[in-house]
Structures are given as structure tokens and as C-alpha cells.
């Protein structure tokens, strides 16, 4: 299958080099808008960018453990360039962007220990995206903690008009008492072979669960890639794994949306 055009344009320099070069020239300027929304009596702040040209569908982007920041905004903008509406959901609350490791652990633990809240906030963000005009047909994707959230939503079957799910270096363990429904949409799992946080045993176990449920899924493992291999500018970034996983994700979007 031919890869979508934007990836081809970025490939000569590589994703990281392209964005680092742009960052040296000028500060990152988001193409979309920060969206303040309410869920119950709590305020949240997501990020919405609409597709360039006619929308092919929507991508719901779920942030990693430090909360929604310019990393997710950049990824959303990249998706808009491909012709998708993109909404980066906020699961922590407006203004809550923890910087210290202990604070990040506390925020993720709060949601891991309250799965109902995790799903409610994710579904609330999806509802807000659609209220803002995002196309209904959606693929849900997440990074690290956000990948675990994407799989949580996939297992629940609670979201409507979802065409696929994707997780990048995300948590893969199925909580006790949960299982996979046979009508779950296609799933992409992008995993680093050198990930010391999420083991290959976790990958194998998930594969067995998905196979037993008869689901359509793809698991890509990138040799030498550590945890968080997609994070631009970090010491864990691996360009090869980032480019290949992004191309695989664009292919999933092309096939499902």
C-alpha cells in the first residue's frame, strides 16, 4: 500500500529532524485551538484542529503521563495535514500539567485506580470533539499512559462510531475482570523491543487475548526502541521506530476512515 503523501514529504529529513529544524527557526505555533469544556463541575482544556480540506474522519489523541502539551498538539496538527480532524483530550483537568515525576505518577494512578472515571473523561472529550464539529467516525489513539487508556476504551465498547484504536508504547495489561468483545474494531499496537517498562511478555499475552477473541489487530515491535520512542527531542527518541509506527498508523487511518 502506498503511504500517505505527508509522510513521504517528511521522510527525507525524518520526523524528528523536520520538527527540530522548524523549532530552531521559530517557536511552535499550533494550527488549532485550545478548547475549554466542562464535565460535571470540572473544567478541562483540550485541543482541536480541523482537517485541511474535506475531513476524512476524526482522531482522538490521548496524552501521556505529563498531560496534554505541545507534543500532542504537534501530533494533532500532523493529522490535520493528512486530512483528519483531531482532538487531543484532557484527562487531568484544566491547568493540571504535572512536571515532577511523583506528581505524574499520582495523576496516572488516580485514573488507573478509577477506571470508570478514566472512561468517563475520555468519552466526555470525544463528545466535546463532536460537539465542536469533528466528524463522527473516529479512531482513538494514545501515547504511553494514553495508549493504556485507548485500550481501556476499546475493551469497554462504550464509545460509538469508533473505527479503530492505536497505542504507541502504551500499557498493555488487561485488568482483572475485563475482556475483549468480538466486535472490537481493528487495533494497532506499536511497541519498542527495548522497552524496559512494558515487557515482551505483556505483548505476547495481549496477542493471545486478541487472537482468542478473533479480533483484527497488528503488533509492530521495533528493535532497539525504548519506552517513549516517539517523543521528539528526548533521549529515548528513536527516529526509525517513530517513522515506521507513524506510517503504520496512517495506514490504519487510511483503511478504517
Secondary structure, 3 states (H helix, E strand, C coil): CCCCHHHHHHHCCCHHHHHHHHHHHCCCCCCCEEEEEEECCEEEEEEEECCCCCCCCEEEEECCCCCCCHHHHHHHHHHHHCCCEEEEECCCCCCCCCCCHHHHHHHHHHHHCCHHHHHHHHHHHHHHHHHCCCCCCEEEEEECHHHHHHHHHHHHCCCCCEEEEEEECCCCCCCCCCCCCCCCCEEEEEEECCCCCCCHHHHHHHHHHHHHHCCCEEEEEECCCCCCCCCCCCCCCCHHHHHHHHHHHHHHHHHHC
